[in-house]
Amino acid sequence: MIPLLVVVMLASGTRSGGAFTIETKSSTTQFHPSRELPTLRTSSSLFSSSQKSTISTSAKPRRRRSPKKSKPTARSVAISALANAPFSARQLEQDSNFEMLDLRDRAFARLLLATVERRSGQIDKVLSCCIAKYPPKKGKHSHVIQATLRTGVAQLLFLQTPPFAAIKESVQVLRMYPNNVPEPMIKFVNGVLRNLSRPPKDETNDASEMFGQILLKETSPQDNIAPWLLEQWRNDWGEEKAALICEEMMPSDESLVTPHIDLSTKYSLGAVGGITEDRDEIQSLVANLGEDSTLLPQYSIRVGSSLKGDVKKWPAYDDGIWWVQDASSTLPALVLTRALYDKYPSDKLSDIHVVDMCAAPGGKTSQILSAGFGHVTAIEASPRRSRRLVGNLERLGFVDTCHVVIEEGQNWVPKSEDPCVHGILVDVPCSATGTGARRPDVLRRDSDLRELLEIQEKLANHCGTLLDVGGIMVYATCSILKEESEDQVQRLIERGNLETLPIQSHEVPGFEDAIDENGWLRVLPGVLKGDLRSTDGFFVARLTKMAG
């Protein structure tokens, strides 16, 4: 076994008017692959691990290089986002330099960032093979050095970017970086990426393969998922389903990933209920949303890759007909609405009061509002997220029929003049592990869920007290962990005043196989057939309040 050579160690509010209101409440380990690997080329090494570097005190100090001014590039904005924020996608979209890019470069910046976030476990394992101290020791430039190394490897090994372009353009970002990255560090990054892009010296390996590709074979897509989470999936769902979840969230072949965006419409609920006019409206909308757009069984629209650019410029956006919402995320409001429709006659819907807890960004609230209930209250604790909620409701034309309250859900109670609560949807804060295909960062979260579990239990118990007798409560999570979902509902039922109102197959077209033995819905990514294989993981339980 030949250990891989050490290259270098880095140094280190309120809206007035109309009926729409918002309330606020005052108040150095080396990695040895499992098989023999060729020795890393050392021609670009800056320091030798066996020799001490000497510094001449008689030489004139080098004049500090000032970063050159240059136009932002896709790589520069992606590296900046990765280096400066834990939620890189949000940082990217808010960067003014991102807005200066043309549509093609914006798309590449998003792809580059998403690939680094999705494959960071494998990327870091490759880098650990050829850098003794990785990740870099924390220092002034450590974050941008690591971000540049990661983006370089992502391009070389996952995006099939020509090596010359991947290395030159990535290294150039460091030369333009505003904080004067030292030249030895820049040369270090250049050397590492060049070594990974060259064929190995070992003649037993394919000369057409890059050294980095050989190292990549020693990794697994599961390296991108926290070990505790993999183990929990296996415990909860068994080896077979856990493998399907992993493959859906981290496919072995990145080229098999088909990008898509799911949309809900104002006509979707009516279409599920069999209203012909609503079905015709949706079919017309599908025809205008790209040649590869399809209609999903529960009447969401899946937009394929043929429709590009900013969603705000897509057909009918300004008309307020549709909103972005993953298909499985529609299920909680769908089963709540169907139960209320069955319980109350149509001429009484104007008297029904429905509450949506943890409402932002507003997809489920919009579904409830499109159902025609007379009183809808949306509760959101975060002022920042509530602003997004309000903006979405305004665009969709739901201003006059929704009452937004900015308050912790477990503290909210209706005012004495408010109608009693007939239905309540509580999509509790959770680990969001079901969204890992879109948000790979959640798959590397820490295992301590105690605070979340406590919030979930308090919120669910409180919602149960708000319901009128006979009222309907839907408990939902986008988690694929039982302790946040099935286990919480079981404890809620054991308190004695709520019981399951089983979800029926006809209520959730396409998701019939996701109904479990309790009458709850459990959607696991990669498990359902057809287009619904690629949806977020979700859990939905429908309960009704008993007397006493």
C-alpha positions as CSV (number, residue, x, y, z in Angstrom):
1,M,0.0,0.0,0.0
2,I,1.5,3.3,-1.0
3,P,0.1,6.2,1.0
4,L,-0.7,9.3,-1.0
5,L,1.7,12.1,-0.8
6,V,1.2,15.2,1.4
7,V,1.2,18.3,-0.8
8,V,1.0,21.1,1.7
9,M,-0.6,22.1,5.0
10,L,-2.6,25.2,4.7
11,A,-2.2,28.1,7.2
12,S,-4.1,29.0,8.8
13,G,-45.6,44.4,9.7
14,T,-48.9,45.4,9.1
15,R,-50.9,46.1,5.9
16,S,-53.9,48.4,6.2
17,G,-56.9,48.6,4.0
18,G,-59.3,45.9,2.8
19,A,-59.9,42.8,4.8
20,F,-56.4,41.5,4.6
21,T,-54.6,41.9,8.0
22,I,-51.4,40.8,9.6
23,E,-51.1,40.4,13.4
24,T,-47.9,40.6,15.3
25,K,-47.6,39.6,19.0
26,S,-45.6,42.1,21.1
27,S,-43.1,41.0,23.0
28,T,-4.2,15.0,10.0
29,T,-5.7,11.9,8.9
30,Q,-4.7,10.3,5.6
31,F,-7.1,8.2,3.6
32,H,-5.9,4.9,2.3
33,P,-8.2,3.4,-0.4
34,S,-9.1,-0.2,-0.2
35,R,-6.9,-1.1,-3.1
36,E,-3.5,-0.1,-4.4
37,L,-3.5,3.4,-6.0
38,P,-0.9,5.1,-8.1
39,T,1.4,7.7,-6.5
40,L,0.2,11.3,-6.8
41,R,2.3,13.4,-9.2
42,T,4.4,15.9,-7.3
43,S,5.6,18.3,-10.0
44,S,3.3,21.1,-8.6
45,S,4.2,20.6,-4.9
46,L,4.9,23.8,-3.2
47,F,6.6,22.3,-0.1
48,S,8.2,18.9,0.5
49,S,7.1,17.0,3.5
50,S,10.7,15.8,4.0
51,Q,12.5,19.2,3.7
52,K,12.3,22.3,5.6
53,S,11.8,25.5,3.6
54,T,14.2,28.3,4.1
55,I,13.5,32.0,4.0
56,S,16.1,34.6,3.0
57,T,15.9,37.6,5.2
58,S,18.0,39.6,2.8
59,A,15.5,39.5,0.0
60,K,13.3,42.5,-0.5
61,P,9.8,42.0,0.7
62,R,7.4,41.2,-2.1
63,R,4.9,43.9,-2.9
64,R,1.4,42.8,-1.9
65,R,-0.7,41.9,-4.9
66,S,-3.9,43.7,-5.3
67,P,-6.8,41.7,-6.7
68,K,-7.6,42.5,-10.3
69,K,-11.0,43.9,-11.0
70,S,-13.1,41.6,-13.2
71,K,-16.7,40.9,-14.1
72,P,-18.3,38.2,-12.0
73,T,-18.5,34.7,-13.5
74,A,-20.6,31.7,-12.8
75,R,-17.7,30.2,-10.9
76,S,-16.9,33.3,-8.8
77,V,-20.5,33.7,-7.6
78,A,-20.8,30.0,-6.8
79,I,-17.5,29.9,-4.9
80,S,-18.5,33.1,-3.0
81,A,-21.8,31.6,-2.0
82,L,-20.2,28.3,-0.8
83,A,-17.5,30.2,1.1
84,N,-19.7,32.7,2.9
85,A,-23.0,31.0,3.9
86,P,-24.3,27.8,5.4
87,F,-27.4,28.1,3.1
88,S,-25.5,28.6,-0.1
89,A,-28.5,28.6,-2.5
90,R,-30.1,31.5,-0.7
91,Q,-26.7,33.3,-0.6
92,L,-26.4,32.8,-4.4
93,E,-29.8,34.2,-5.3
94,Q,-29.3,37.2,-3.1
95,D,-25.8,38.1,-4.5
96,S,-26.0,41.2,-6.7
97,N,-23.2,39.8,-8.8
98,F,-25.5,36.8,-9.6
99,E,-28.0,39.2,-11.1
100,M,-25.3,40.5,-13.5
101,L,-24.9,37.1,-15.1
102,D,-26.7,36.1,-18.3
103,L,-29.2,33.3,-18.1
104,R,-26.7,30.6,-19.2
105,D,-24.2,31.6,-16.6
106,R,-26.8,31.8,-13.9
107,A,-27.9,28.2,-14.8
108,F,-24.3,27.0,-14.6
109,A,-23.7,28.8,-11.2
110,R,-26.8,27.0,-9.8
111,L,-25.7,23.7,-11.3
112,L,-22.1,24.1,-9.9
113,L,-23.4,25.0,-6.4
114,A,-26.0,22.2,-6.4
115,T,-23.4,19.6,-7.4
116,V,-20.9,20.7,-4.7
117,E,-23.7,20.5,-2.1
118,R,-25.0,17.2,-3.3
119,R,-21.6,15.5,-3.7
120,S,-19.6,17.2,-0.9
121,G,-19.0,13.9,0.9
122,Q,-17.5,12.2,-2.1
123,I,-15.6,15.4,-3.1
124,D,-14.1,15.8,0.4
125,K,-13.1,12.1,0.4
126,V,-11.2,12.5,-2.9
127,L,-9.5,15.7,-1.6
128,S,-8.6,13.9,1.7
129,C,-6.7,11.4,-0.4
130,C,-4.2,14.0,-1.7
131,I,-4.1,16.6,1.1
132,A,-2.8,15.6,4.5
133,K,-4.7,18.3,6.4
134,Y,-8.1,18.5,5.0
135,P,-10.4,20.3,5.4
136,P,-8.0,23.3,5.6
137,K,-7.1,24.7,9.1
138,K,-9.5,27.5,9.9
139,G,-8.1,30.9,8.9
140,K,-8.7,34.0,6.9
141,H,-8.8,32.2,3.6
142,S,-9.7,28.7,4.5
143,H,-13.4,28.9,3.5
144,V,-12.6,30.2,0.0
145,I,-9.8,27.7,-0.5
146,Q,-12.1,24.8,0.4
147,A,-14.9,26.2,-1.8
148,T,-12.5,26.5,-4.7
149,L,-11.1,23.0,-4.3
150,R,-14.6,21.6,-4.1
151,T,-15.9,23.4,-7.2
152,G,-12.8,22.4,-9.1
153,V,-13.3,18.7,-8.2
154,A,-17.1,18.9,-8.9
155,Q,-16.3,20.2,-12.5
156,L,-13.6,17.6,-13.1
157,L,-15.4,14.5,-11.7
158,F,-19.1,15.1,-11.9
159,L,-19.8,17.8,-14.6
160,Q,-17.3,16.6,-17.2
161,T,-16.0,20.1,-17.6
162,P,-12.8,20.2,-19.7
163,P,-9.9,20.2,-17.2
164,F,-8.2,23.2,-18.7
165,A,-11.4,25.3,-18.2
166,A,-12.3,23.9,-14.8
167,I,-8.8,24.5,-13.3
168,K,-7.9,27.8,-15.0
169,E,-11.3,29.5,-14.3
170,S,-11.6,28.2,-10.7
171,V,-8.0,29.3,-9.8
172,Q,-8.7,32.7,-11.5
173,V,-11.4,33.3,-8.9
174,L,-8.8,33.2,-6.2
175,R,-6.7,35.8,-8.0
176,M,-9.7,38.1,-8.2
177,Y,-10.9,37.4,-4.6
178,P,-11.2,40.7,-2.6
179,N,-9.2,39.5,0.4
180,N,-5.8,39.0,-1.3
181,V,-5.4,35.3,-1.2
182,P,-1.7,34.6,-0.9
183,E,0.0,33.3,-4.0
184,P,1.4,30.1,-2.4
185,M,-2.2,29.2,-1.6
186,I,-3.3,29.8,-5.1
187,K,-0.5,27.7,-6.5
188,F,-1.4,25.0,-4.0
189,V,-5.0,24.8,-5.2
190,N,-3.8,24.8,-8.8
191,G,-1.4,22.0,-8.1
192,V,-4.0,19.8,-6.4
193,L,-6.5,20.2,-9.2
194,R,-3.9,19.6,-11.9
195,N,-2.8,16.4,-10.2
196,L,-6.3,15.2,-10.0
197,S,-6.9,16.0,-13.7
198,R,-3.8,14.0,-15.0
199,P,-3.6,10.3,-15.8
200,P,-1.8,8.3,-13.2
201,K,1.8,7.3,-13.7
202,D,1.0,3.7,-12.8
203,E,0.9,1.8,-16.1
204,T,-1.6,-0.8,-14.6
205,N,-4.3,1.9,-14.8
206,D,-6.2,3.1,-17.8
207,A,-4.2,6.1,-19.2
208,S,-7.4,7.7,-20.4
209,E,-8.7,8.0,-16.8
210,M,-7.8,11.0,-14.6
211,F,-6.3,10.3,-11.3
212,G,-9.3,11.9,-9.7
213,Q,-11.6,9.4,-11.4
214,I,-9.7,6.6,-9.9
215,L,-10.0,8.1,-6.5
216,L,-13.7,8.7,-7.1
217,K,-14.2,4.9,-7.6
218,E,-13.2,4.4,-4.0
219,T,-16.2,6.6,-2.8
220,S,-19.9,5.9,-2.7
221,P,-23.0,8.2,-3.1
222,Q,-23.8,7.2,0.4
223,D,-20.7,9.2,1.6
224,N,-22.9,12.3,1.0
225,I,-25.4,11.2,3.7
226,A,-24.7,11.3,7.5
227,P,-24.1,7.8,8.8
228,W,-26.6,8.1,11.6
229,L,-29.3,9.0,9.1
230,L,-28.6,6.0,6.9
231,E,-28.7,3.8,9.9
232,Q,-32.0,5.3,11.0
233,W,-33.6,4.8,7.6
234,R,-32.6,1.2,7.7
235,N,-34.1,0.8,11.1
236,D,-37.3,2.5,10.1
237,W,-37.9,1.1,6.7
238,G,-35.6,-1.9,6.1
239,E,-32.6,-2.3,3.8
240,E,-34.6,-2.4,0.5
241,K,-36.5,0.8,1.0
242,A,-33.5,2.6,2.5
243,A,-31.5,1.7,-0.6
244,L,-34.3,3.1,-2.8
245,I,-34.4,6.4,-0.8
246,C,-30.6,6.7,-1.1
247,E,-30.6,6.1,-4.9
248,E,-33.4,8.7,-5.4
249,M,-31.7,11.3,-3.3
250,M,-28.1,10.5,-4.4
251,P,-28.2,8.7,-7.7
252,S,-25.1,6.9,-8.8
253,D,-25.2,8.5,-12.2
254,E,-25.7,12.3,-12.0
255,S,-26.7,12.3,-15.7
256,L,-29.9,10.3,-14.8
257,V,-31.2,13.3,-12.7
258,T,-34.0,14.9,-14.6
259,P,-34.6,18.5,-13.4
260,H,-38.3,19.4,-12.8
261,I,-40.5,21.8,-10.9
262,D,-44.0,20.9,-9.6
263,L,-46.8,23.5,-9.7
264,S,-50.1,23.6,-7.9
265,T,-53.0,25.6,-9.4
266,K,-56.2,27.1,-8.2
267,Y,-58.0,24.4,-10.2
268,S,-56.2,21.4,-8.7
269,L,-58.6,20.7,-5.8
270,G,-61.7,21.0,-8.1
271,A,-60.0,18.7,-10.6
272,V,-59.4,16.0,-8.0
273,G,-63.1,16.4,-7.1
274,G,-64.1,15.7,-10.7
275,I,-65.1,19.2,-11.8
276,T,-64.8,19.2,-15.5
277,E,-64.2,22.9,-16.0
278,D,-61.3,22.8,-13.6
279,R,-59.7,19.8,-15.4
280,D,-60.0,21.6,-18.7
281,E,-58.3,24.7,-17.3
282,I,-55.4,22.6,-16.0
283,Q,-55.0,20.8,-19.4
284,S,-54.9,24.2,-21.1
285,L,-52.2,25.4,-18.7
286,V,-50.1,22.2,-19.2
287,A,-50.0,22.9,-22.9
288,N,-48.5,26.3,-22.3
289,L,-45.8,25.3,-19.8
290,G,-43.4,23.5,-22.1
291,E,-43.4,20.5,-24.3
292,D,-42.3,18.1,-21.6
293,S,-44.7,19.3,-18.9
294,T,-47.0,16.6,-17.6
295,L,-50.1,16.3,-15.4
296,L,-49.6,14.3,-12.2
297,P,-52.4,12.1,-10.8
298,Q,-53.4,14.5,-8.1
299,Y,-53.5,17.4,-10.7
300,S,-50.2,19.0,-9.9
301,I,-48.3,20.1,-13.1
302,R,-44.7,18.8,-13.4
303,V,-42.7,21.3,-15.6
304,G,-39.7,19.7,-17.3
305,S,-36.4,21.1,-18.5
306,S,-37.8,22.6,-21.8
307,L,-39.2,25.6,-19.9
308,K,-36.2,27.6,-18.8
309,G,-35.4,30.9,-17.1
310,D,-36.9,32.7,-14.1
311,V,-40.2,31.2,-13.0
312,K,-41.6,34.7,-12.7
313,K,-41.5,34.9,-16.4
314,W,-43.3,31.7,-17.1
315,P,-46.8,31.7,-18.6
316,A,-49.7,32.8,-16.3
317,Y,-47.3,33.7,-13.4
318,D,-48.6,37.2,-13.2
319,D,-52.2,36.0,-13.5
320,G,-51.8,34.3,-10.1
321,I,-53.1,30.9,-11.3
322,W,-50.3,28.7,-10.0
323,W,-47.5,28.4,-7.4
324,V,-44.5,26.2,-6.9
325,Q,-45.2,23.3,-4.6
326,D,-43.8,19.7,-4.6
327,A,-46.5,17.1,-5.4
328,S,-46.3,15.3,-2.1
329,S,-46.5,18.7,-0.3
330,T,-50.1,19.1,-1.6
331,L,-51.3,16.0,0.3
332,P,-52.0,17.6,3.8
333,A,-54.3,20.3,2.5
334,L,-55.9,17.9,0.0
335,V,-57.0,15.4,2.7
336,L,-58.1,18.1,5.1
337,T,-60.2,19.8,2.4
338,R,-61.8,16.5,1.3
339,A,-62.8,15.7,4.9
340,L,-64.3,19.1,5.4
341,Y,-66.2,18.9,2.1
342,D,-67.6,15.5,3.2
343,K,-68.6,16.9,6.7
344,Y,-70.3,20.2,5.7
345,P,-72.7,20.9,2.8
346,S,-71.5,23.3,0.1
347,D,-73.8,26.1,1.3
348,K,-72.1,26.1,4.7
349,L,-68.5,26.4,3.5
350,S,-68.6,30.2,4.0
351,D,-69.0,29.6,7.7
352,I,-66.0,27.2,8.0
353,H,-62.9,28.4,9.8
354,V,-59.6,26.7,8.8
355,V,-56.2,27.4,10.4
356,D,-52.9,26.7,8.7
357,M,-50.0,26.5,11.3
358,C,-46.4,27.2,10.2
359,A,-47.9,28.6,7.0
360,A,-45.0,30.1,5.0
361,P,-44.2,30.1,2.2
362,G,-48.0,29.7,1.6
363,G,-48.5,26.7,-0.7
364,K,-50.8,24.8,1.6
365,T,-52.5,28.1,2.7
366,S,-53.2,28.8,-1.0
367,Q,-54.7,25.3,-1.5
368,I,-57.0,25.9,1.5
369,L,-58.0,29.3,0.2
370,S,-58.8,27.9,-3.3
371,A,-61.2,25.5,-1.6
372,G,-63.7,28.3,-0.8
373,F,-63.8,28.3,2.9
374,G,-65.1,31.5,4.5
375,H,-62.4,32.0,7.2
376,V,-58.8,31.1,6.8
377,T,-56.1,32.0,9.3
378,A,-52.4,31.6,8.5
379,I,-50.0,31.4,11.5
380,E,-46.3,32.0,10.9
381,A,-43.7,32.7,13.6
382,S,-41.0,34.2,11.4
383,P,-41.4,37.8,10.3
384,R,-39.0,37.2,7.4
385,R,-40.9,34.1,6.2
386,S,-44.3,35.9,6.8
387,R,-43.3,38.6,4.3
388,R,-42.8,35.9,1.7
389,L,-46.1,34.4,2.6
390,V,-47.9,37.8,2.2
391,G,-46.2,38.4,-1.1
392,N,-47.3,35.0,-2.5
393,L,-50.9,35.5,-1.3
394,E,-51.0,39.0,-2.9
395,R,-49.9,37.6,-6.3
396,L,-52.5,34.9,-6.1
397,G,-55.3,37.3,-5.4
398,F,-56.1,35.8,-1.9
399,V,-55.7,39.2,-0.2
400,D,-59.3,39.5,1.0
401,T,-59.9,36.0,2.3
402,C,-56.8,35.4,4.6
403,H,-55.9,36.6,8.0
404,V,-52.2,36.3,8.6
405,V,-50.9,36.2,12.2
406,I,-47.2,36.5,13.1
407,E,-46.9,34.5,16.3
408,E,-45.5,31.2,17.6
409,G,-48.1,28.6,16.8
410,Q,-48.1,27.0,20.2
411,N,-49.1,30.4,21.7
412,W,-51.8,31.4,19.3
413,V,-55.5,31.2,20.3
414,P,-58.4,32.6,18.4
415,K,-60.1,35.7,19.6
416,S,-63.4,35.6,21.3
417,E,-65.1,37.0,18.2
418,D,-63.5,34.5,15.9
419,P,-65.5,31.5,14.7
420,C,-64.7,28.2,16.2
421,V,-61.9,26.2,14.5
422,H,-63.4,23.5,12.2
423,G,-60.1,22.4,10.6
424,I,-56.5,22.8,11.4
425,L,-53.4,21.9,9.4
426,V,-50.1,21.7,11.3
427,D,-47.0,21.0,9.1
428,V,-44.6,21.0,12.0
429,P,-41.0,22.2,11.9
430,C,-38.8,19.1,11.3
431,S,-35.5,17.8,10.0
432,A,-36.8,18.1,6.4
433,T,-35.0,14.9,5.6
434,G,-37.6,14.1,3.0
435,T,-36.4,17.1,0.9
436,G,-32.9,15.8,0.5
437,A,-33.0,15.4,-3.3
438,R,-33.6,19.2,-3.5
439,R,-31.8,20.2,-0.3
440,P,-28.8,17.9,0.1
441,D,-27.5,19.9,3.1
442,V,-30.3,18.4,5.3
443,L,-28.8,14.9,4.7
444,R,-25.7,15.9,6.6
445,R,-27.4,17.5,9.6
446,D,-26.5,16.5,13.1
447,S,-28.4,13.8,14.9
448,D,-29.7,15.8,17.8
449,L,-33.4,16.3,17.2
450,R,-34.5,16.8,20.8
451,E,-35.4,20.5,20.4
452,L,-37.4,19.8,17.2
453,L,-39.2,16.9,18.8
454,E,-40.2,19.0,21.8
455,I,-41.6,21.8,19.5
456,Q,-43.5,19.2,17.4
457,E,-45.2,17.7,20.5
458,K,-46.1,21.0,22.0
459,L,-47.5,22.4,18.7
460,A,-49.5,19.2,18.0
461,N,-51.0,19.1,21.5
462,H,-51.9,22.8,21.3
463,C,-53.6,22.4,18.0
464,G,-55.7,19.6,19.4
465,T,-57.0,21.9,22.1
466,L,-58.0,24.6,19.5
467,L,-60.3,22.3,17.6
468,D,-64.1,22.3,18.1
469,V,-65.5,18.8,18.8
470,G,-65.8,16.9,15.6
471,G,-63.2,19.2,14.0
472,I,-60.5,17.8,11.7
473,M,-56.8,18.1,12.3
474,V,-54.0,17.1,9.9
475,Y,-50.5,16.5,11.2
476,A,-47.8,16.6,8.6
477,T,-44.0,16.5,8.2
478,C,-41.5,16.5,5.4
479,S,-39.4,14.1,7.4
480,I,-38.8,10.5,6.7
481,L,-38.0,9.7,10.3
482,K,-40.6,7.9,12.3
483,E,-39.7,9.7,15.5
484,E,-40.9,13.0,14.0
485,S,-44.0,11.6,12.4
486,E,-45.6,8.3,13.2
487,D,-44.3,8.2,16.8
488,Q,-45.5,11.8,17.4
489,V,-49.1,11.0,16.1
490,Q,-49.2,7.8,18.2
491,R,-48.5,9.8,21.4
492,L,-51.0,12.4,20.3
493,I,-53.7,9.8,20.0
494,E,-52.8,8.2,23.4
495,R,-53.7,11.5,25.1
496,G,-57.3,10.4,24.5
497,N,-59.3,13.2,22.7
498,L,-58.2,12.5,19.1
499,E,-58.6,9.5,16.8
500,T,-57.5,8.7,13.3
501,L,-59.8,9.6,10.4
502,P,-58.4,7.2,7.8
503,I,-57.3,8.6,4.5
504,Q,-59.1,6.9,1.6
505,S,-57.6,5.9,-1.7
506,H,-59.9,8.1,-3.9
507,E,-58.8,11.2,-2.0
508,V,-55.1,10.9,-3.0
509,P,-55.0,9.7,-6.6
510,G,-51.5,8.3,-7.5
511,F,-50.5,8.0,-3.8
512,E,-52.8,5.1,-2.9
513,D,-49.9,2.7,-2.2
514,A,-48.5,5.2,0.3
515,I,-51.5,4.7,2.7
516,D,-50.3,2.5,5.6
517,E,-52.2,0.1,7.9
518,N,-53.2,3.0,10.2
519,G,-54.8,5.0,7.4
520,W,-51.9,7.5,7.4
521,L,-49.9,8.5,4.4
522,R,-46.2,7.7,4.3
523,V,-44.5,8.9,1.1
524,L,-40.9,7.7,0.7
525,P,-38.7,9.1,-2.1
526,G,-37.9,6.4,-4.8
527,V,-40.6,4.0,-3.6
528,L,-43.7,4.9,-5.5
529,K,-44.0,4.1,-9.2
530,G,-43.8,6.4,-12.3
531,D,-43.4,10.1,-11.9
532,L,-44.3,10.1,-8.2
533,R,-41.1,8.2,-7.6
534,S,-39.4,11.6,-7.6
535,T,-41.2,13.5,-4.9
536,D,-40.3,14.7,-1.5
537,G,-40.7,12.4,1.4
538,F,-43.8,13.2,3.4
539,F,-46.0,12.0,6.3
540,V,-49.6,12.9,6.7
541,A,-52.1,11.8,9.4
542,R,-55.7,13.0,9.6
543,L,-57.4,13.0,13.0
544,T,-60.8,14.1,14.4
545,K,-61.5,15.4,17.8
546,M,-63.9,13.4,20.1
547,A,-66.2,14.7,22.8
548,G,-64.9,14.7,26.3
